[in-house]
């Protein structure tokens, strides 16, 4: 039993190193400009080790984005949400790695456009993010003016656009701009819901 667990731990370590190497290379060269051989070499393994863990580079790309998304969602859920302060700090910390994160995300979106069969996996990532935002909105707004899933979609799409703007104009746009926008929307939606309740 202990030998099987040790083998599994070794396999998990190999997967993590391959994922780390792929993240670096995709950000540097793009998904299309990166080969399986380069990922394996950067991680210190052979092609065989790569194919023992992933079907191809498309699979590792989507797995990488899903894992990173889940890790961020777990971090946000662990925050104290009684105020927006912790969420602001989270966004400030995330801004330090914005170039790599956004490069990977945009690379994968372009990759999915060229390989539509991968769309459901990337859609899964987007659904995770939207659902997390919708849950936060439901907690903040007991009587939202619209379906929280729709409001979550609005916030998520706004976040995407703001991150691109932040990347292009880093000196002009605050690291926690997403929280500023979220706070403004919440205030507007609360006011709208209060107005509708008073009718």
N, C-alpha and C positions, 0 to 999 in steps of 0.2 A: 504494500500500500504506500509506504513512504517513498519507494522508488518511482511510482507513478506520479506522485505529487511533485517530486523533484523534476521529473521530465516536463511536467506541465508548467512549472515555474520557469524552467529554461526556455520553453517555447514562448511563454509570455514575454520574457525579457527580449527574445529575438524579435518578436512582433513590435515591441515598443521601440527598439532601436531602428527598425525598418521604418516605422511611422515617423520618428524624429528625422531620419535622413530624408525621407520623402518630403516632409514639410519644408526643410531647408532648400532642397533642390527645386521644388515647385515654385517657391517664392523667388528663387534666383533665376530660374530658366523657363518657368511655366510647365504645365503638364505635358504639352506637346514636345517641349524641348528636353524632356527628361526621359531617360531610358530605364528599364528594369535593372540593367547592369550597373548603371550609375548609382541607383538607389542602394543596391546590394553592396557595391564597393564602398560607398560613403558610410554604410552601417557596419562594414567589416565582415560581410558574409558573401557567400556565393549565390549565383542565380538560383541554384537548387533550394537554398534556404528561403529565398524570396518566394518561390513558387510553392514551397511547403506551407506557406502562410497566407498567400494572396493569389487569386486567380490571375490578376494582371495589374497594371499600374492604375487602371480606372477604379478597381475595387479599393486599392489602398488610398486613393485620393478621396473617395466618398467616405470611407471609414475614418479617415483623418478629420474631415470636416464634422462628421457626426460626433466623434469623440470630443473634439474641441468644444462643440456646441453644448454637449451634455455636461462637460466640466464647468463651463461658464454658468449654465443654468443651476447646477448644484451650488456653485459659489454664491450666486445671487439669492437662491432660496435660503442659504445659511445666514444671510445678512439680517440685521435688526431693521425691520421695515416700519418702525414707529415714526421715523423721520426719513427724509431723503438723503441725509448726510452719508450714511454708509454706501448707498447706491452711487452717490457722486464720487466717492473715493474709488469705488470699483471701476467706474468709467475712466477716471484719471489714470489709474494703474493700467487699464487696458489700452489706453492711448499710446503708451510707451511701445507697444508692439503692433500698432495699427497697420503699419506698412506691410508686415508679413501676413497678418490676419486677413487684411483686405485683398492683398495680392492672391492669396490662396483661394479666397471665396470667389473673386471675380474670374480667376482661372477656371475654377470648377463650373461656374455658370456658363462660360464660353464653351467648355468641354462638353457640357450637357446639350448645348445647342447643336453641337456637331455630332453628338451621340445620344439621340433621344431615348434610347433604351435605358439610359441611366437616370432619366428624369424622376421616376418614382423614389429613388434613394435620396436625391437632393431635396425633393419635395418633403420627404420625411423630416429632414433637418429643419426646413422652414416651418413645418407644422409644429415641431417641438418648440421652436422659438415663439411662434405666434400664440400657442396655447399657454406658455409661461406668462407672456405679457397679458393675455386675457384673464388669467387667474389673478394677477396683480391688480388689474383694473376692477375686477369683481370685489376684491378685498377693500379697495379704496372707495368704490361706488356701489353701495347696496342697491340703488335704483338707477342703473345706467340709462342714458337716453337712447341707447341702441344695443343690439346684441353685443356682448363683450368680445365675441370672436371677431366681429367686424371692427370694433374699436381696436383690438389687438393687431389686426391687419394694418390699420392706419398707422399705428405707432411703429410697427415693425418696418413698414415701407419708408416712413419718415426717418427712422434710424439709419437705414441703408443710405438714403440720400445725404443725410448729415455727415455720415462717416466719410463719404466721398468728398464732400466739401471740406471737411476737416483735413483730409489728406492733402488736398490741393492748396489750402490756405491755412497752414498750421499756426501761423502767428496771429491770424485774425479771429480764429474760432476756438473757443474754450474746449478743454478736454472733456468737460462734463456737459457739453451742449445738448446731448440727448436727454439728460435729466431735466435741463431747463425747458426743453420742448415738451417733455412728458408732463412736467408740473403745470405748464400753461394749458395743455389740453385737458388735464384733470380738472383744473379750476373752471374751464369753460363748460366741460361736461357736467360738473357738479351744479353749476349755475343753471344750466339748461334743464337738468333733472329737477331742481328745486322749483323752477318756474312752471314746469309741467305738473308737479305735484300740487302746486298752490291753485291750479285752475279748478 
